[in-house]
Every structure is written in C-alpha cells, then in structure tokens.
Amino acid sequence: MVSMKNPLAAILDSNRFTGLNYQDWLRNLNLVLASEKLLYTIEKSPPEETPADISPEELITLNQ
C-alpha cells in the first residue's frame, strides 16, 4: 500500500499497473514522484559501481 502522506499517492492505489494501462500509469507515477520531489529517481541513471581494487584515498575522492 502507498503511504498516505501525499494525497496524490492514492492515484497509484486506484490505478494499478496492469500492462494495458502503461501510459496512464506512467503519467500518474510521474505526477506522484514529482509532488514528492522524487522524480529524479527514475530519470537519472544509477551511479557506476566502485572498482574492487580502489585505494582508500581514491574512495574518499569518489565519495566527495
């Protein structure tokens, strides 16, 4: 169940993804995420994986 802190989140509960309603569902998802200021979570690509052989100094630099 979706959190009810945001009244728009109820849109996702009442219009669940069925496969046939992709366009409507995606539009509703974008509305809810934008209202929660979380739209960037589906627009940005994930960060690259940190190499296993990285030095501690390089790791600190990457995390800054």
C-alpha positions as CSV (number, residue, x, y, z in Angstrom):
1,M,0.0,0.0,0.0
2,V,1.2,3.5,-0.8
3,S,1.9,6.0,2.0
4,M,-1.0,8.4,2.5
5,K,1.2,11.3,3.5
6,N,0.6,12.6,-0.1
7,P,-3.0,12.6,-1.2
8,L,-1.8,12.1,-4.8
9,A,-0.3,8.8,-3.9
10,A,-3.9,7.4,-3.8
11,I,-3.8,7.7,-7.6
12,L,-1.4,4.8,-7.7
13,D,-3.5,2.7,-5.5
14,S,-6.7,3.2,-7.5
15,N,-4.9,2.9,-10.9
16,R,-2.5,-0.1,-10.5
17,F,-0.3,-1.1,-13.4
18,T,-1.9,-3.9,-15.4
19,G,0.2,-3.8,-18.5
20,L,-2.6,-2.4,-20.7
21,N,-2.6,0.9,-18.9
22,Y,1.1,1.7,-19.1
23,Q,0.8,5.3,-20.4
24,D,-1.8,6.3,-17.8
25,W,0.1,4.5,-15.0
26,L,3.4,6.2,-16.0
27,R,1.8,9.6,-16.1
28,N,0.3,9.0,-12.7
29,L,3.7,7.7,-11.3
30,N,5.4,10.8,-12.7
31,L,2.8,13.1,-11.0
32,V,3.2,11.4,-7.6
33,L,7.0,11.3,-7.8
34,A,7.2,15.0,-8.9
35,S,4.9,16.0,-6.0
36,E,7.2,14.1,-3.6
37,K,10.3,15.7,-5.3
38,L,11.5,12.2,-6.2
39,L,11.1,12.3,-9.9
40,Y,14.9,12.3,-10.3
41,T,15.0,8.7,-9.1
42,I,13.6,7.4,-12.4
43,E,15.2,10.0,-14.6
44,K,18.8,9.6,-13.7
45,S,21.0,6.6,-14.4
46,P,22.4,4.7,-11.5
47,P,25.9,5.5,-10.3
48,E,28.7,3.4,-11.7
49,E,29.9,0.6,-9.5
50,T,33.1,1.3,-7.5
51,P,36.0,-0.9,-8.6
52,A,37.1,-3.6,-6.2
53,D,40.8,-2.6,-6.3
54,I,40.3,1.1,-5.4
55,S,42.6,2.6,-2.7
56,P,41.1,4.2,0.4
57,E,42.3,7.6,-0.8
58,E,40.5,7.2,-4.2
59,L,37.4,6.1,-2.4
60,I,37.3,9.2,-0.3
61,T,37.7,11.3,-3.5
62,L,34.9,9.5,-5.3
63,N,32.5,10.0,-2.3
64,Q,33.0,13.8,-2.3
